[in-house]
Amino acid sequence: MTTTVPATAKSIWVDLLGAEVRYYDAAGIRTRSIESGTGETIIMLHGIGGHAEAFARNVVPLGEHFNARSIDYYGHGFTDYGGKPFVKDTYVRHLIDFMDAAGIKKAHLIGESLGGWIAAWAAIDYPDRVGKVIYTVGAHLKVPIDEATQAKTAAGQAELTRLSKQFMAEPNRANVHARLKWLFYKPDRDINDELIDLRWALYQRALGKPNPASSLGTTESELTPEVLARIPRPMLFLWTDHNPSQQAKTAKAAMQYVKDAEWAMIEDAGHWPQWEHPDEFNRIVTAYLNK
């Protein structure tokens, strides 16, 4: 008999049973990776201010089909900050340095939010190192769209900026929880104390260091139609019906500029579909990468 455990009762520790935590010297940057499985490599990239556990519900299931890795990227989680600015070139170069350190010649990239932006640029800047790109509720799209849709995106991004500044002004557990709520369509369903405590612990480690969230709102290296047309790899736009920032309508407009683009939608989800509906997310990813 199978027992269904409510999402709020799940433990990150249990989700990651069987995975391995390893550290690599990525050109002098000590980089944390949570990994599982063998086969073709997929690297999962979290959003701004996030950490590898954003994919805690995906690493082991995807490891049944691939060499699945979720990393803390530059200046996040347990990965070092080396004094460089939080800009596109820093993030993308760190990803390639991690791949070099781990002996990965080529990998599929799954990027959520800012991680999607990093994945898209990695495919452009290092096409021989990237397979397929799964751009999950990705950041920094700049394509023609109607004013109403632009306004919804701007409002969502402004709220995230407000919550990030609120935490930086008063770093405490309550403000960590407030910022986490922005990520989820149904916070009471998908946020538990363990997730709050984890992020609060990670944020306390980073107090006194430059905050990656200071780059929120930047227009550096936006994904314009001209840039999107340069993406040389197959790209899946994986969206949700309640993403609080970039709207599905914007993503559908953007994918028209990509040479080889496909679309998938996860309903009843916000900005962390890989956490909110992991089984569906894992099925979509596996089917797309195996096709």
LOROFI-824542 format. One line per 2 residues: for each residue x, y, z of C-alpha. Coordinates in pm, 1 decimal, decimal comma, m for minus. Example, Ala and Ser with C-alpha at 12.3 -4.5 7.8 and 13.67 -1.06 7.14 Angstrom:
2
1230,0 m450,0 780,0; 1367,0 m106,0 714,0
END
This chain:
291
0,0 0,0 0,0; 139,6 341,1 m100,4
103,0 630,3 140,7; 97,9 981,4 m1,6
284,7 1227,0 218,3; 169,7 1590,7 203,5
429,7 1825,2 55,4; 454,7 2016,0 382,1
559,8 1697,9 563,0; 842,4 1606,7 326,6
1201,2 1639,6 445,6; 1489,1 1765,5 234,0
1705,5 1502,6 402,2; 1469,8 1224,6 296,5
1437,5 1363,9 m56,0; 1815,3 1358,1 m94,0
1876,2 1010,3 47,9; 2122,1 839,8 m184,8
2266,5 1165,1 m319,6; 2624,6 1273,0 m261,4
2751,2 1617,6 m159,9; 3087,0 1704,4 m312,1
3307,6 2012,1 m336,1; 3515,5 2110,7 m638,2
3787,5 2368,1 m694,4; 3638,7 2567,9 m981,0
3935,5 2788,5 m1074,8; 3990,4 2877,1 m710,8
3621,1 2894,0 m616,0; 3522,2 2612,5 m378,7
3192,3 2495,0 m526,7; 2928,2 2268,8 m373,3
2746,7 2008,5 m579,5; 2467,0 1770,2 m478,7
2470,3 1480,1 m722,5; 2322,1 1143,6 m806,0
2322,9 890,4 m1087,3; 2522,0 816,5 m1401,1
2484,4 881,5 m1770,9; 2445,8 1209,0 m1954,2
2510,6 1502,4 m1721,5; 2245,0 1754,3 m1627,8
2332,6 2054,5 m1414,0; 2057,5 2232,8 m1221,6
2094,1 2605,8 m1154,0; 1883,3 2777,0 m887,9
1755,5 3135,0 m876,9; 1895,9 3455,6 m727,1
1971,3 3417,2 m358,0; 1899,5 3044,9 m382,3
2095,4 2726,8 m321,5; 2135,5 2370,1 m444,5
1848,8 2241,1 m227,8; 1606,7 2423,7 m456,2
1625,2 2099,1 m657,4; 1616,5 1865,6 m355,9
1307,3 1691,7 m495,1; 1465,5 1636,8 m835,3
1828,0 1527,2 m795,0; 1763,3 1166,4 m692,5
1464,6 1097,1 m925,1; 1649,5 1248,7 m1222,1
1957,3 1054,1 m1113,9; 1770,1 739,0 m1212,4
1815,0 850,0 m1575,4; 2108,1 1092,1 m1576,7
2417,0 1210,4 m1393,9; 2218,0 1476,0 m1209,0
2389,3 1762,8 m1029,0; 2252,4 2065,6 m848,2
2511,6 2328,0 m760,0; 2540,4 2638,3 m548,9
2657,2 2885,4 m804,9; 2903,2 3166,0 m751,5
2859,8 3348,4 m419,3; 2556,9 3140,5 m316,0
2501,2 2872,9 m51,6; 2829,7 2700,8 32,9
3007,7 2812,3 m283,9; 3275,9 3077,2 m237,2
3252,6 3442,9 m325,5; 3572,6 3551,0 m497,6
3526,6 3928,0 m512,1; 3390,8 3944,7 m866,3
3062,8 4124,6 m946,0; 2739,6 3927,3 m977,3
2709,2 3964,8 m1353,8; 2661,1 3734,6 m1650,3
3026,5 3673,1 m1729,6; 3105,6 3582,8 m1367,6
2819,8 3332,9 m1339,6; 2876,7 3168,0 m1677,5
3253,8 3140,1 m1634,1; 3203,5 2984,9 m1290,2
2970,5 2723,9 m1440,8; 3229,7 2629,8 m1702,7
3505,0 2622,4 m1438,1; 3289,8 2386,8 m1231,5
3241,2 2160,3 m1532,5; 3615,5 2158,2 m1592,3
3684,8 2073,1 m1227,8; 3428,4 1790,7 m1232,1
3553,2 1651,5 m1564,7; 3227,2 1730,0 m1744,5
3280,1 1791,3 m2114,5; 2917,0 1867,0 m2194,9
2595,2 1898,0 m1995,8; 2227,2 1972,1 m2032,5
2131,3 2273,8 m1822,2; 1816,1 2319,1 m1615,2
1796,6 2677,1 m1496,2; 1525,6 2818,0 m1270,8
1475,0 3196,1 m1270,4; 1821,8 3357,9 m1282,1
1961,7 3009,3 m1339,6; 1768,5 2998,2 m1667,4
1933,1 3321,6 m1774,6; 2275,2 3177,7 m1690,2
2194,5 2859,2 m1882,8; 2085,5 3054,1 m2192,3
2403,5 3259,8 m2195,8; 2620,0 2953,5 m2134,0
2471,2 2798,3 m2447,6; 2557,5 3114,3 m2643,1
2907,2 3168,0 m2503,1; 3011,6 2800,8 m2479,9
2796,9 2609,6 m2731,9; 3030,9 2310,4 m2738,4
2981,4 2259,6 m2361,2; 2600,2 2271,9 m2353,8
2342,8 2019,9 m2473,5; 1978,6 2115,3 m2423,4
1856,7 2406,3 m2210,9; 1547,8 2390,0 m1989,8
1463,0 2752,3 m1918,0; 1233,2 2733,4 m1616,0
1036,6 3052,9 m1533,4; 1354,0 3226,0 m1648,5
1475,3 3578,3 m1584,0; 1576,6 3880,0 m1792,4
1348,3 3835,7 m2093,0; 1317,5 4159,2 m2290,9
1082,3 4107,4 m2583,3; 794,9 4310,9 m2728,6
479,0 4249,7 m2527,5; 160,4 4438,0 m2439,2
159,7 4692,2 m2156,9; m71,2 4491,5 m1929,3
164,9 4192,9 m1934,2; 464,8 4419,9 m1879,8
289,4 4571,8 m1578,5; 226,6 4231,2 m1419,6
591,9 4136,6 m1460,6; 711,7 4470,6 m1323,2
484,8 4440,9 m1020,2; 610,4 4092,7 m938,2
973,6 4192,3 m977,4; 920,8 4504,2 m766,5
774,4 4293,4 m485,8; 1074,5 4059,9 m491,3
1308,1 4359,5 m479,2; 1112,2 4500,3 m184,4
1127,5 4170,7 5,0; 1499,8 4133,0 m63,6
1571,6 4485,9 60,1; 1352,1 4420,7 362,9
1564,6 4120,1 452,7; 1890,9 4307,7 396,9
1769,0 4587,5 624,7; 1645,2 4345,1 892,0
1801,5 4001,2 847,0; 1588,8 3762,6 1049,5
1397,2 3438,5 1008,8; 1062,5 3614,0 963,4
1192,4 3811,0 665,1; 1342,9 3494,9 517,1
995,8 3341,0 537,4; 840,4 3649,8 378,1
1078,3 3633,2 84,8; 1022,1 3259,0 43,2
646,2 3316,2 15,5; 703,4 3511,2 m305,6
826,7 3193,1 m474,4; 515,7 2983,9 m422,8
161,9 2996,6 m552,1; 41,2 2824,0 m234,7
297,1 2901,8 38,9; 108,1 2718,3 312,9
116,6 2401,6 104,4; 477,3 2413,6 m9,6
680,8 2589,6 261,0; 772,7 2403,2 577,2
985,6 2499,7 876,8; 1279,5 2299,0 746,3
1300,3 2505,5 428,3; 1279,4 2831,4 623,5
1544,3 2714,6 869,1; 1772,1 2597,7 588,8
1759,3 2926,2 402,3; 1796,4 3128,6 721,8
2106,3 2926,0 814,2; 2257,5 2980,8 469,6
2177,9 3351,4 475,6; 2338,3 3392,6 816,9
2660,5 3249,9 671,8; 2653,1 3521,8 407,3
2585,4 3819,2 635,6; 2854,5 4081,1 590,7
2931,8 3968,6 235,8; 2800,6 4132,5 m82,9
2445,4 4017,9 m146,4; 2371,7 3865,3 m488,8
2022,8 4017,0 m468,3; 2183,1 4358,3 m513,8
2180,9 4277,4 m886,1; 1800,5 4249,7 m894,9
1655,4 4476,2 m1159,4; 1974,8 4495,5 m1365,9
1938,5 4518,5 m1743,0; 2284,5 4376,2 m1808,7
2281,3 4106,5 m2077,6; 1902,9 4086,9 m2114,4
1757,8 3818,7 m2338,9; 1639,0 4036,9 m2625,8
1507,4 3899,7 m2955,8; 1855,8 3941,1 m3103,5
2016,0 3747,6 m2818,0; 1750,2 3475,2 m2816,8
1810,4 3420,1 m3188,5; 2173,9 3341,7 m3106,8
2090,3 3044,7 m2882,5; 2228,1 2747,9 m3078,7
2088,0 2466,5 m2865,8; 1738,4 2317,1 m2825,4
1552,6 2503,6 m2552,4; 1244,8 2410,6 m2353,5
1048,9 2699,7 m2204,9; 905,0 2541,5 m1889,0
655,2 2778,2 m1729,8; 379,1 2795,4 m1468,5
35,1 2950,3 m1464,9; 108,5 3162,5 m1155,1
468,5 3272,8 m1201,4; 498,4 3600,4 m1006,0
749,4 3762,7 m1242,6; 780,8 3688,8 m1615,3
437,4 3600,1 m1745,3; 364,2 3296,1 m1960,1
255,1 3529,5 m2238,3; 600,2 3689,6 m2239,7
773,7 3350,7 m2245,1; 560,8 3235,1 m2539,5
651,1 3552,7 m2725,8; 1019,9 3500,6 m2648,1
1033,5 3142,4 m2768,3; 938,4 3251,6 m3118,6
1288,6 3397,7 m3155,7; 1469,8 3075,2 m3057,3
1564,8 2844,8 m3345,8; 1467,4 2520,1 m3169,3
1216,9 2592,0 m2892,4; 943,8 2393,4 m2722,0
686,1 2473,6 m2457,0; 562,6 2305,9 m2137,8
331,8 2437,0 m1866,3; 294,1 2324,5 m1505,1
m31,0 2442,5 m1352,4; m109,0 2526,6 m991,2
247,6 2650,3 m941,9; 444,7 2969,8 m894,2
820,8 3025,7 m922,9; 948,0 2688,8 m793,4
765,2 2427,3 m1004,3; 1046,2 2179,0 m944,2
951,3 2189,3 m573,9; 576,1 2251,3 m600,0
509,9 1964,2 m843,9; 830,5 1757,6 m856,1
682,3 1444,2 m1015,0; 542,5 1639,5 m1308,8
860,3 1847,1 m1338,0; 1079,6 1535,2 m1340,4
860,2 1367,5 m1603,6; 874,5 1671,0 m1832,8
1251,6 1703,2 m1796,2; 1318,0 1333,6 m1855,4
1093,7 1317,6 m2161,1; 1245,9 1630,4 m2315,4
1607,0 1527,9 m2259,9; 1548,3 1171,8 m2381,9
1359,9 1274,9 m2695,5
END
